[in-house]
C-alpha cells in the first residue's frame, strides 16, 4: 500500500467510501502489492466463461472431465457471495445452483482413452446448456449492473465497506476480462483520482466509468526497428499483420506540436533507424494495442529465426496514437510508459543482496553435503535455472511453463497421487504456513509507508521490546487492549480510507482461534483451486498452444508461490530444530507444522489471543 497524494479530495465524510474505491483499484494494480490484495484472476462472470470453455476442451479430449469439478466448487462459492449475479439471474439462480451441485463427472479408468469420442456427452449434456445460457445473460448485463450497484452503494450506503470492497474487486477483474490492460486502468485511476482533478462528490464515479467504453478502437502503433526489417518489408507476414516499414516519418500521421511525439519521430539511432507502423490494431486501450503489436513482431522474429538462427529483429519502445477518438487536433495521442512484465511484479528484497546470495548458496552446500540429499541438490539447481529462464522469457505463456517447472522440480516423490494432487498437497502447506505472517508483514510495511519515520518509531515503540516489529503489529491487531493505539493510528492517517478498513478487517479475522482457523481454511481452499487452474492452463499451453487471457495474472501468482517455497526452504535450512538433509525433509516438515497449526486452532476454538498465546494462534509457533 503506497502513500497517495489526496490533496485534491474534499475532506468530507461522504467521500470516504469513494476514496476507499479509488485506493482499492490503485492497490490491486500496483506491482508492489502482495498477491492476496491484487485483482482476482476471475469473478463470477468470467468463472461461467471458464466453466463453458473447459467443458469445450473436455469434449475435444484436451482435458479430463474431472477438470470441471474445482471450477464448479469455485463458481458455487462465487455465486453465493455475488449479489450482482444473483440480481441478474433472479428466477434462474436456484436452478443454476442445483444444476451445479448435482453435477457429476465420470472418470475413465483407461487413461489412454480420453478423447473426443468418449467425451462428447459432456459437451452437450443438459447442465452445460443452462450454464451457457447464464453466461450469455451475464455477458449482456453484468458490467452495467456492477457499475450501477457500485454507484448506488457508495452514494447511498457508504458504510457497507465490505460490500464495496467485494464489488470493487469484481469491477477491476471485469475490466481485465473485457480486455483492458492493467497499465491503462492504473493510468486512468491515478490521473482521475490522484491528479489535479478536484474530487467533490461520489457522483463523479459515472465520469470515471465513462473512461472504459465496451467497444474497441483501431490503433496505430509506431516502433523504431532495426535495419533487418527493411529486408522483409514486402513479405507476406508483414502484409498479413498490416505492418509497414518507413525510413522517415512520412505516412505516420499529420505533424503535431506535441513534444514527446516529435522527439520520438525526429530522433533516429544507428541500431534502430526504421519506423515500424502497425496499423488497424483492434484494442480497448493503447497499452493493449502495444502488447498485441509486440506479440506480432515477436512472432515475425520467431519465423525469421526458424531457419536463420543468428538473425534477431530488434525494436525500441513504442509510441501510439488513435485515429478514432478525439483529443488534440481531432487525434488522440498517448505515449505509453515502459510496461512492467507480470514476471517482474514482485517485491524484491534488495536490502542485502550479498546476504541473500550467501544464504541460498549455503542451502546448496547443505543439500550437497550428504549422499541422501544429492538429488535435492540437482533438483534445487534445476529449479533455480528454470526460474532464471522464466525471468528471461518474453512471453507470459513461456514464463508460466518455466515457473511451473521450477516448482514441480522441487516436489517430493509421488507415491500414489496423480501429478496435480501431489502438486496441490505438496505446495498448499507452504502457502498456508506463511499466509498470516504475510498479511501481518504487509500491514507493517503499509503503516510504515503512511507515517513519517519518527511517527512510525513512536507507534512501534508502544509495544514490548522482546518482540520484533512484525510480532508487535500482530500483537496490536490481535489483542483488544491495544484498540486505543489502533484508533490513535487511524486518526493520524488523514485522507486514507483503505488502511483503517484493512486494520478493521484484520482485527475481525485474527483475534479468536475459530476466526483464524476460518481465515486459513478459506485461504487454503482458494489456493488449491488456483493451483488446479494453473495446472489446467499449463496443460492447454503445452498440448494445444491455446492462449488464455488471464495467463499474465497466473504468472504473477505462480511467481509469488515459487518465492514463498524457496524462502521457506532457506528458512528451514537455517532455523529448523529438526535435522534437514533433503528437500523431502523440508516438505514433510512444512506439511506437519501446517497441519499441527490447523489442528491446534480447531481443538482450541474458544481461545482468544493474549500476550502468551498470540504467536501460537497466529503463526503456529510459541
C-alpha positions as CSV (number, residue, x, y, z in Angstrom):
1,X,0.0,0.0,0.0
2,X,1.8,3.1,-1.2
3,X,1.2,6.6,0.1
4,X,-1.0,8.6,-2.2
5,X,-1.4,12.3,-2.6
6,X,-5.1,13.0,-1.8
7,X,-4.8,16.8,-1.7
8,X,-7.4,17.1,-4.5
9,X,-10.0,15.3,-2.4
10,X,-12.5,17.3,-0.3
11,X,-12.4,16.3,3.3
12,X,-16.0,15.3,3.9
13,X,-17.4,12.1,5.3
14,X,-19.5,11.3,2.2
15,X,-16.2,10.8,0.2
16,X,-14.6,8.2,2.5
17,X,-16.1,5.2,0.7
18,X,-15.4,6.8,-2.7
19,X,-11.8,7.2,-1.6
20,X,-11.8,3.5,-0.5
21,X,-13.0,2.6,-4.0
22,X,-10.2,4.6,-5.6
23,X,-7.5,3.3,-3.2
24,X,-8.6,-0.3,-3.7
25,X,-8.2,-0.1,-7.5
26,X,-4.8,1.6,-7.2
27,X,-3.6,-1.2,-4.7
28,X,-5.0,-4.0,-6.8
29,X,-3.0,-2.9,-9.9
30,X,0.2,-1.7,-8.2
31,X,3.0,-4.1,-8.9
32,X,4.3,-3.8,-5.3
33,X,1.1,-5.2,-3.9
34,X,1.2,-8.8,-2.4
35,X,-0.8,-11.4,-4.2
36,X,-3.5,-11.5,-1.6
37,X,-4.6,-8.0,-2.4
38,X,-4.1,-7.9,-6.2
39,X,-7.0,-8.1,-8.6
40,X,-8.7,-11.6,-8.5
41,X,-8.0,-13.7,-11.6
42,X,-11.7,-14.4,-12.2
43,X,-15.1,-13.1,-10.9
44,X,-18.5,-14.8,-11.2
45,X,-19.0,-13.7,-14.8
46,X,-15.6,-15.0,-16.0
47,X,-16.0,-18.2,-14.0
48,X,-19.1,-19.0,-16.0
49,X,-17.0,-18.4,-19.1
50,X,-14.2,-20.6,-17.8
51,X,-16.7,-23.4,-17.0
52,X,-18.0,-23.4,-20.6
53,X,-14.5,-23.1,-22.1
54,X,-13.1,-26.0,-20.0
55,X,-16.1,-28.1,-20.9
56,X,-15.4,-27.5,-24.6
57,X,-11.8,-28.6,-24.1
58,X,-13.1,-31.8,-22.4
59,X,-15.3,-32.5,-25.5
60,X,-12.2,-32.3,-27.7
61,X,-10.1,-34.5,-25.4
62,X,-7.6,-31.9,-24.2
63,X,-8.8,-32.0,-20.6
64,X,-10.4,-34.7,-18.5
65,X,-14.0,-34.4,-17.2
66,X,-12.8,-34.2,-13.7
67,X,-11.3,-30.7,-14.6
68,X,-14.9,-29.3,-14.2
69,X,-15.2,-30.1,-10.5
70,X,-12.9,-27.4,-9.0
71,X,-14.5,-24.8,-11.3
72,X,-17.9,-26.0,-10.1
73,X,-17.0,-25.5,-6.5
74,X,-15.5,-22.1,-7.1
75,X,-18.4,-21.0,-9.1
76,X,-20.9,-22.0,-6.5
77,X,-19.0,-20.1,-3.8
78,X,-18.7,-17.1,-6.1
79,X,-22.4,-17.0,-6.9
80,X,-23.2,-17.2,-3.1
81,X,-21.2,-14.0,-2.5
82,X,-22.1,-12.1,-5.7
83,X,-25.3,-10.1,-5.3
84,X,-24.9,-8.6,-8.8
85,X,-25.0,-12.1,-10.4
86,X,-27.9,-13.1,-8.2
87,X,-29.9,-9.9,-9.2
88,X,-29.3,-10.5,-13.0
89,X,-30.0,-14.2,-12.8
90,X,-33.0,-13.9,-10.5
91,X,-35.5,-16.6,-11.3
92,X,-32.8,-18.8,-12.7
93,X,-30.3,-18.8,-9.8
94,X,-31.8,-21.7,-7.8
95,X,-31.9,-23.9,-10.9
96,X,-28.3,-23.0,-11.8
97,X,-27.1,-23.7,-8.3
98,X,-29.0,-27.0,-8.1
99,X,-27.5,-28.0,-11.5
100,X,-24.0,-27.3,-10.4
101,X,-24.4,-29.1,-7.1
102,X,-25.8,-32.2,-8.8
103,X,-23.0,-32.2,-11.4
104,X,-21.1,-35.4,-11.5
105,X,-18.5,-36.5,-14.0
106,X,-17.3,-39.9,-14.8
107,X,-13.6,-40.7,-14.8
108,X,-12.4,-43.2,-17.4
109,X,-10.3,-45.9,-15.8
110,X,-8.5,-46.3,-19.1
111,X,-6.3,-43.1,-19.1
112,X,-5.4,-43.8,-22.7
113,X,-9.0,-43.4,-24.0
114,X,-9.7,-39.9,-23.0
115,X,-10.5,-38.5,-26.4
116,X,-13.1,-36.5,-28.3
117,X,-15.3,-39.5,-29.0
118,X,-15.9,-40.6,-25.4
119,X,-16.1,-37.1,-24.0
120,X,-18.8,-35.8,-26.4
121,X,-21.5,-36.4,-23.8
122,X,-20.1,-33.6,-21.6
123,X,-20.2,-31.0,-24.3
124,X,-23.9,-31.5,-25.0
125,X,-25.2,-32.5,-21.5
126,X,-28.2,-30.5,-20.2
127,X,-26.2,-28.9,-17.4
128,X,-23.9,-27.3,-19.9
129,X,-26.7,-25.7,-21.8
130,X,-28.1,-24.0,-18.7
131,X,-24.6,-22.7,-17.8
132,X,-24.1,-21.4,-21.3
133,X,-27.4,-19.5,-21.2
134,X,-26.5,-18.0,-17.8
135,X,-23.1,-16.9,-19.2
136,X,-24.9,-15.2,-22.2
137,X,-27.2,-13.3,-19.8
138,X,-24.2,-12.1,-17.8
139,X,-22.4,-11.1,-21.0
140,X,-25.1,-8.6,-21.7
141,X,-25.8,-7.3,-18.2
142,X,-23.0,-7.9,-15.7
143,X,-20.7,-5.0,-16.3
144,X,-23.6,-2.4,-16.4
145,X,-25.2,-3.8,-13.3
146,X,-21.8,-3.9,-11.5
147,X,-21.3,-0.2,-12.1
148,X,-24.8,0.6,-11.1
149,X,-24.6,-1.2,-7.8
150,X,-21.2,0.3,-7.0
151,X,-22.5,3.8,-7.6
152,X,-25.6,3.1,-5.5
153,X,-23.6,1.6,-2.6
154,X,-21.1,4.4,-2.4
155,X,-23.7,7.1,-2.8
156,X,-26.5,5.8,-0.6
157,X,-24.9,3.1,1.7
158,X,-21.3,4.3,2.2
159,X,-20.9,2.3,5.4
160,X,-21.2,-1.0,3.6
161,X,-17.4,-1.1,3.1
162,X,-17.2,-4.9,2.9
163,X,-19.7,-5.0,0.0
164,X,-17.9,-2.0,-1.6
165,X,-14.6,-3.9,-1.4
166,X,-16.1,-7.1,-3.0
167,X,-17.8,-5.1,-5.8
168,X,-14.6,-3.1,-6.5
169,X,-12.5,-6.2,-6.8
170,X,-15.1,-7.7,-9.2
171,X,-15.2,-4.5,-11.2
172,X,-11.4,-4.5,-11.8
173,X,-11.5,-8.2,-12.7
174,X,-14.3,-7.5,-15.1
175,X,-12.3,-4.7,-16.8
176,X,-9.4,-7.1,-17.3
177,X,-11.8,-9.8,-18.5
178,X,-13.3,-7.5,-21.1
179,X,-9.8,-6.7,-22.4
180,X,-8.5,-3.6,-20.7
181,X,-4.9,-3.7,-19.6
182,X,-3.7,-3.3,-16.0
183,X,-1.5,-0.4,-17.1
184,X,-4.3,1.6,-18.6
185,X,-6.7,1.1,-15.7
186,X,-3.9,2.1,-13.4
187,X,-3.1,5.2,-15.5
188,X,-6.7,6.3,-15.7
189,X,-7.2,5.7,-11.9
190,X,-4.1,7.7,-10.9
191,X,-4.9,10.6,-13.2
192,X,-8.6,10.7,-12.3
193,X,-8.5,10.3,-8.6
194,X,-5.0,11.4,-7.5
195,X,-4.1,14.1,-10.1
196,X,-5.2,17.7,-10.5
197,X,-9.0,17.0,-10.8
198,X,-10.9,18.1,-7.7
199,X,-12.9,15.2,-6.2
200,X,-16.0,16.6,-4.6
201,X,-18.8,14.1,-4.9
202,X,-19.4,10.3,-5.4
203,X,-21.4,11.2,-8.5
204,X,-18.1,11.7,-10.3
205,X,-17.9,7.9,-10.4
206,X,-20.0,8.0,-13.5
207,X,-17.4,10.1,-15.2
208,X,-14.7,7.6,-14.2
209,X,-16.8,4.7,-15.6
210,X,-17.1,6.5,-18.9
211,X,-13.3,6.1,-19.4
212,X,-13.9,2.5,-20.1
213,X,-16.3,2.0,-23.1
214,X,-17.2,-1.5,-24.1
215,X,-16.2,-1.1,-27.7
216,X,-12.7,-1.5,-29.1
217,X,-10.9,1.1,-31.2
218,X,-8.4,0.8,-34.1
219,X,-5.0,1.8,-33.1
220,X,-1.8,2.6,-34.9
221,X,1.4,1.6,-33.1
222,X,4.8,3.0,-34.1
223,X,8.1,1.3,-33.2
224,X,11.7,2.0,-34.0
225,X,13.2,-1.0,-35.7
226,X,16.5,-2.5,-36.8
227,X,17.7,-2.4,-40.4
228,X,16.8,-6.2,-40.9
229,X,13.2,-5.2,-41.1
230,X,13.9,-3.4,-44.4
231,X,14.7,-6.8,-46.0
232,X,11.3,-8.2,-45.2
233,X,9.1,-5.2,-45.6
234,X,7.3,-6.7,-48.6
235,X,6.9,-10.2,-47.1
236,X,3.5,-11.8,-46.7
237,X,3.8,-11.9,-43.0
238,X,4.3,-8.1,-42.8
239,X,1.4,-7.6,-45.1
240,X,-0.8,-10.0,-43.1
241,X,-0.2,-8.2,-39.8
242,X,-0.5,-4.8,-41.6
243,X,3.0,-3.6,-40.6
244,X,4.7,-1.0,-42.7
245,X,8.4,-0.1,-42.7
246,X,9.4,3.5,-43.2
247,X,12.8,5.3,-43.2
248,X,11.2,8.6,-42.5
249,X,8.1,9.8,-40.6
250,X,6.2,10.2,-43.8
251,X,2.9,8.2,-43.6
252,X,2.8,8.0,-39.9
253,X,0.4,10.8,-39.4
254,X,0.0,14.6,-39.5
255,X,2.7,16.7,-38.0
256,X,1.8,17.6,-34.4
257,X,3.2,20.1,-31.9
258,X,3.4,17.5,-29.1
259,X,6.9,17.4,-27.8
260,X,7.1,13.8,-26.8
261,X,5.9,12.6,-30.2
262,X,8.3,14.9,-32.2
263,X,11.2,13.7,-30.0
264,X,10.4,10.1,-30.8
265,X,9.8,10.6,-34.5
266,X,12.7,13.0,-35.2
267,X,15.4,11.2,-33.3
268,X,16.8,8.1,-35.0
269,X,19.6,5.8,-33.8
270,X,22.1,3.7,-35.6
271,X,20.7,0.5,-34.2
272,X,17.1,1.4,-34.8
273,X,16.9,3.6,-37.9
274,X,13.5,2.5,-39.2
275,X,9.9,3.2,-38.2
276,X,7.6,0.1,-37.9
277,X,4.0,1.1,-38.2
278,X,1.4,-1.4,-37.0
279,X,-2.0,-0.4,-38.3
280,X,-5.6,-1.3,-37.5
281,X,-4.8,-2.9,-34.2
282,X,-8.1,-3.5,-32.5
283,X,-7.9,-3.0,-28.8
284,X,-9.5,-1.2,-25.8
285,X,-6.5,0.9,-24.9
286,X,-3.1,1.9,-26.0
287,X,-1.2,-0.5,-23.7
288,X,-3.3,-3.4,-25.0
289,X,-2.6,-2.3,-28.6
290,X,1.1,-2.1,-27.8
291,X,1.2,-5.6,-26.3
292,X,-0.7,-7.0,-29.4
293,X,1.8,-5.3,-31.7
294,X,4.7,-6.6,-29.8
295,X,3.3,-10.1,-30.0
296,X,3.0,-9.7,-33.8
297,X,6.7,-8.6,-34.0
298,X,7.9,-11.4,-31.7
299,X,6.0,-13.9,-33.9
300,X,7.7,-12.4,-37.0
301,X,11.0,-12.7,-35.2
302,X,10.3,-16.4,-34.4
303,X,9.6,-17.0,-38.1
304,X,12.8,-15.3,-39.1
305,X,14.8,-17.4,-36.6
306,X,13.2,-20.7,-37.9
307,X,16.0,-21.3,-40.4
308,X,18.2,-18.3,-39.7
309,X,19.3,-18.8,-36.1
310,X,21.6,-15.8,-35.9
311,X,19.1,-13.2,-37.2
312,X,17.5,-11.1,-34.4
313,X,15.0,-8.4,-35.4
314,X,15.1,-5.6,-32.9
315,X,12.6,-3.0,-31.8
316,X,12.7,0.0,-29.4
317,X,9.9,1.1,-27.1
318,X,6.7,2.1,-28.9
319,X,4.6,5.3,-29.3
320,X,0.9,5.2,-30.1
321,X,-1.9,7.3,-31.4
322,X,-5.6,6.6,-32.0
323,X,-7.4,7.6,-35.2
324,X,-10.9,7.3,-33.9
325,X,-11.0,9.1,-30.5
326,X,-10.9,12.9,-30.2
327,X,-8.2,14.5,-28.1
328,X,-6.0,17.2,-29.7
329,X,-6.4,18.2,-33.3
330,X,-9.0,15.5,-33.6
331,X,-6.4,12.9,-32.8
332,X,-6.0,11.0,-29.6
333,X,-2.3,10.7,-28.8
334,X,-0.5,8.9,-25.9
335,X,3.0,7.9,-25.4
336,X,3.0,4.8,-23.2
337,X,5.4,4.3,-20.4
338,X,7.5,1.2,-20.3
339,X,5.3,-1.6,-19.0
340,X,6.2,-4.0,-16.2
341,X,6.0,-7.6,-17.2
342,X,3.9,-10.0,-15.0
343,X,7.1,-11.9,-14.0
344,X,8.5,-8.6,-12.6
345,X,5.5,-7.8,-10.4
346,X,7.1,-8.9,-7.2
347,X,8.7,-7.0,-4.3
348,X,12.4,-7.7,-4.4
349,X,14.4,-7.9,-1.2
350,X,17.2,-5.6,-2.1
351,X,18.3,-4.6,1.4
352,X,21.2,-7.0,1.5
353,X,21.8,-8.8,-1.9
354,X,25.1,-10.4,-0.8
355,X,23.5,-11.8,2.4
356,X,20.6,-13.3,0.4
357,X,23.0,-14.8,-2.1
358,X,25.1,-16.3,0.7
359,X,22.0,-17.9,2.3
360,X,20.9,-19.6,-0.9
361,X,24.4,-20.7,-1.6
362,X,24.6,-22.3,1.8
363,X,21.4,-24.2,1.1
364,X,23.1,-25.7,-2.0
365,X,26.1,-26.6,0.1
366,X,24.0,-28.2,2.7
367,X,22.0,-30.2,0.1
368,X,25.2,-31.4,-1.4
369,X,26.9,-32.4,1.9
370,X,25.5,-36.0,2.1
371,X,24.6,-38.8,-0.2
372,X,21.0,-38.8,0.8
373,X,20.4,-35.3,-0.5
374,X,22.4,-35.5,-3.7
375,X,19.1,-35.5,-5.8
376,X,17.9,-32.5,-3.8
377,X,21.0,-30.5,-4.8
378,X,20.3,-31.1,-8.5
379,X,16.5,-30.5,-8.1
380,X,17.2,-27.2,-6.5
381,X,19.8,-26.2,-9.1
382,X,17.4,-27.1,-11.9
383,X,14.6,-25.2,-10.2
384,X,16.7,-22.0,-9.8
385,X,17.7,-22.3,-13.5
386,X,14.1,-22.7,-14.6
387,X,13.2,-19.6,-12.6
388,X,16.0,-17.7,-14.4
389,X,14.6,-18.9,-17.8
390,X,11.2,-17.5,-16.7
391,X,12.8,-14.1,-16.0
392,X,14.5,-14.1,-19.4
393,X,11.4,-15.1,-21.4
394,X,9.4,-12.6,-23.4
395,X,6.0,-14.3,-23.3
396,X,3.7,-15.0,-20.4
397,X,2.9,-18.5,-21.7
398,X,6.6,-19.5,-21.6
399,X,7.1,-17.8,-18.2
400,X,4.2,-19.8,-16.7
401,X,5.7,-23.1,-18.1
402,X,9.1,-22.3,-16.7
403,X,7.8,-21.3,-13.3
404,X,5.7,-24.5,-13.2
405,X,8.8,-26.5,-13.9
406,X,10.7,-24.6,-11.3
407,X,8.1,-25.6,-8.6
408,X,7.4,-29.1,-9.9
409,X,11.2,-29.9,-9.8
410,X,11.2,-29.3,-6.0
411,X,8.3,-31.7,-5.3
412,X,8.9,-34.8,-3.2
413,X,8.4,-38.2,-4.8
414,X,4.8,-39.0,-5.9
415,X,3.6,-42.3,-4.3
416,X,0.0,-42.9,-5.4
417,X,-1.5,-39.5,-6.1
418,X,-1.9,-38.0,-9.6
419,X,0.5,-35.3,-10.7
420,X,-1.9,-32.5,-9.8
421,X,-2.9,-34.0,-6.5
422,X,0.7,-34.4,-5.5
423,X,1.4,-30.8,-6.7
424,X,-1.5,-29.3,-4.7
425,X,-0.9,-31.4,-1.5
426,X,2.8,-30.6,-1.5
427,X,2.6,-26.8,-2.3
428,X,-0.5,-25.6,-0.4
429,X,1.0,-26.2,3.1
430,X,3.8,-23.8,2.2
431,X,1.3,-21.1,1.2
432,X,-0.9,-21.7,4.2
433,X,2.0,-21.8,6.6
434,X,3.2,-18.3,5.6
435,X,-0.3,-16.7,5.0
436,X,-1.0,-15.0,8.3
437,X,2.6,-13.8,8.6
438,X,2.4,-12.4,5.1
439,X,-0.7,-10.4,5.9
440,X,0.8,-9.0,9.1
441,X,4.1,-8.1,7.5
442,X,2.3,-6.4,4.7
443,X,0.3,-4.4,7.2
444,X,3.6,-3.4,9.0
445,X,5.0,-2.1,5.7
446,X,1.8,-0.2,4.9
447,X,1.8,1.5,8.3
448,X,5.4,2.4,7.9
449,X,4.7,3.8,4.4
450,X,1.9,6.0,5.6
451,X,3.7,7.5,8.6
452,X,6.8,9.7,8.9
453,X,9.8,7.8,10.2
454,X,9.5,9.5,13.6
455,X,5.8,8.7,13.8
456,X,6.4,5.1,12.9
457,X,9.1,4.7,15.6
458,X,6.8,6.3,18.2
459,X,4.0,3.9,17.2
460,X,6.1,0.7,17.2
461,X,7.8,1.7,20.5
462,X,4.5,1.3,22.4
463,X,4.8,-2.5,22.3
464,X,7.0,-4.8,24.4
465,X,10.6,-4.7,23.2
466,X,11.1,-8.5,23.3
467,X,9.1,-8.8,20.1
468,X,10.3,-8.0,16.6
469,X,8.4,-5.4,14.5
470,X,6.2,-7.9,12.7
471,X,5.2,-9.5,16.1
472,X,4.5,-6.1,17.5
473,X,2.0,-5.4,14.7
474,X,0.5,-8.9,15.3
475,X,0.2,-8.1,19.0
476,X,-1.7,-4.8,18.4
477,X,-4.0,-6.3,15.8
478,X,-4.9,-9.4,17.8
479,X,-5.3,-8.0,21.4
480,X,-8.2,-5.8,22.3
481,X,-6.1,-4.0,24.9
482,X,-4.3,-2.1,22.0
483,X,-7.5,-0.9,20.4
484,X,-6.8,2.7,21.6
485,X,-3.4,2.5,19.9
486,X,-5.0,1.4,16.6
487,X,-7.6,4.2,16.9
488,X,-4.9,6.8,17.5
489,X,-3.1,5.5,14.5
490,X,-6.2,5.7,12.2
491,X,-6.9,9.2,13.5
492,X,-3.4,10.4,12.3
493,X,-3.8,8.9,8.7
494,X,-5.9,11.8,7.4
495,X,-7.3,11.1,3.9
496,X,-6.8,7.4,3.9
497,X,-9.8,5.0,3.8
498,X,-8.0,1.8,2.8
499,X,-5.6,1.4,5.7
500,X,-8.2,1.9,8.5
501,X,-10.5,-0.5,6.7
502,X,-7.7,-3.1,6.3
503,X,-6.9,-2.8,10.1
504,X,-10.6,-3.3,10.9
505,X,-10.9,-6.4,8.7
506,X,-7.8,-8.0,10.1
507,X,-8.9,-7.4,13.7
508,X,-12.1,-9.3,12.8
509,X,-10.2,-12.2,11.4
510,X,-7.2,-12.6,13.7
511,X,-8.4,-12.3,17.3
512,X,-10.1,-15.6,18.0
513,X,-8.9,-19.1,17.3
514,X,-12.1,-20.0,15.4
515,X,-11.7,-16.9,13.2
516,X,-8.1,-17.5,12.5
517,X,-8.9,-21.2,11.6
518,X,-11.6,-20.0,9.2
519,X,-9.3,-17.5,7.6
520,X,-6.7,-20.2,7.0
521,X,-9.3,-22.7,5.8
522,X,-10.8,-20.2,3.2
523,X,-7.3,-19.3,2.0
524,X,-6.3,-23.0,1.7
525,X,-9.3,-23.8,-0.4
526,X,-8.7,-20.8,-2.7
527,X,-5.0,-21.7,-3.1
528,X,-5.9,-25.3,-4.1
529,X,-8.4,-24.0,-6.7
530,X,-5.8,-21.6,-8.1
531,X,-3.1,-24.3,-8.3
532,X,-5.5,-26.6,-10.2
533,X,-6.3,-23.7,-12.6
534,X,-2.6,-23.1,-13.2
535,X,-2.3,-26.9,-14.0
536,X,-5.2,-26.8,-16.4
537,X,-3.8,-23.7,-18.2
538,X,-0.3,-25.3,-18.3
539,X,-1.8,-28.4,-20.0
540,X,-3.7,-26.3,-22.6
541,X,-0.5,-24.3,-23.4
542,X,1.6,-27.5,-23.6
543,X,-0.7,-29.7,-25.6
544,X,-2.8,-27.3,-27.5
545,X,-0.9,-24.0,-27.6
546,X,-4.1,-22.2,-26.7
547,X,-3.7,-18.7,-25.3
548,X,-5.7,-17.7,-22.2
549,X,-6.3,-14.0,-21.5
550,X,-5.6,-14.4,-17.7
551,X,-2.2,-16.2,-18.1
552,X,-0.3,-13.0,-17.1
553,X,-2.1,-12.9,-13.7
554,X,-1.4,-16.6,-13.3
555,X,2.3,-15.8,-13.9
556,X,2.1,-13.3,-11.0
557,X,0.5,-15.8,-8.7
558,X,2.9,-18.7,-9.6
559,X,5.9,-16.4,-9.2
560,X,4.7,-15.4,-5.7
561,X,4.2,-19.1,-4.8
562,X,7.7,-20.0,-6.0
563,X,9.4,-17.4,-3.8
564,X,7.3,-18.4,-0.8
565,X,8.6,-22.0,-1.3
566,X,12.2,-21.1,-1.8
567,X,12.2,-18.6,1.1
568,X,10.7,-21.3,3.3
569,X,13.4,-23.8,2.2
570,X,16.1,-21.3,3.1
571,X,14.5,-20.5,6.5
572,X,14.2,-24.2,7.4
573,X,17.8,-24.9,6.5
574,X,18.9,-22.1,8.8
575,X,16.4,-22.1,11.7
576,X,14.9,-25.6,12.0
577,X,15.3,-27.6,15.2
578,X,15.0,-30.7,13.2
579,X,17.7,-32.4,11.1
580,X,17.3,-31.4,7.5
581,X,19.2,-33.3,4.8
582,X,16.9,-33.0,1.7
583,X,14.1,-31.2,0.1
584,X,11.8,-34.1,1.0
585,X,12.6,-33.4,4.7
586,X,11.5,-29.8,4.3
587,X,8.3,-30.6,2.5
588,X,7.4,-33.1,5.2
589,X,8.2,-30.7,8.0
590,X,6.2,-27.8,6.5
591,X,3.2,-30.1,6.0
592,X,3.5,-31.3,9.6
593,X,3.7,-27.8,11.0
594,X,0.8,-26.5,8.9
595,X,-1.5,-29.4,9.8
596,X,-0.5,-29.2,13.5
597,X,-1.3,-25.4,13.5
598,X,-4.8,-26.1,12.0
599,X,-5.4,-28.9,14.4
600,X,-4.4,-26.7,17.4
601,X,-6.8,-23.9,16.3
602,X,-9.6,-26.4,15.8
603,X,-9.2,-28.0,19.2
604,X,-8.9,-24.7,20.9
605,X,-11.6,-22.8,19.0
606,X,-12.8,-20.8,22.1
607,X,-9.4,-19.3,22.8
608,X,-8.8,-15.6,22.2
609,X,-5.4,-14.0,21.6
610,X,-3.4,-12.8,24.6
611,X,0.3,-12.0,25.1
612,X,1.2,-15.6,26.0
613,X,-0.5,-17.3,23.1
614,X,-0.9,-14.8,20.2
615,X,2.2,-16.2,18.3
616,X,1.0,-19.7,18.6
617,X,-2.5,-18.9,17.4
618,X,-1.4,-16.7,14.6
619,X,1.8,-18.2,13.4
620,X,1.8,-21.7,14.9
621,X,4.9,-21.3,17.0
622,X,5.3,-20.4,20.7
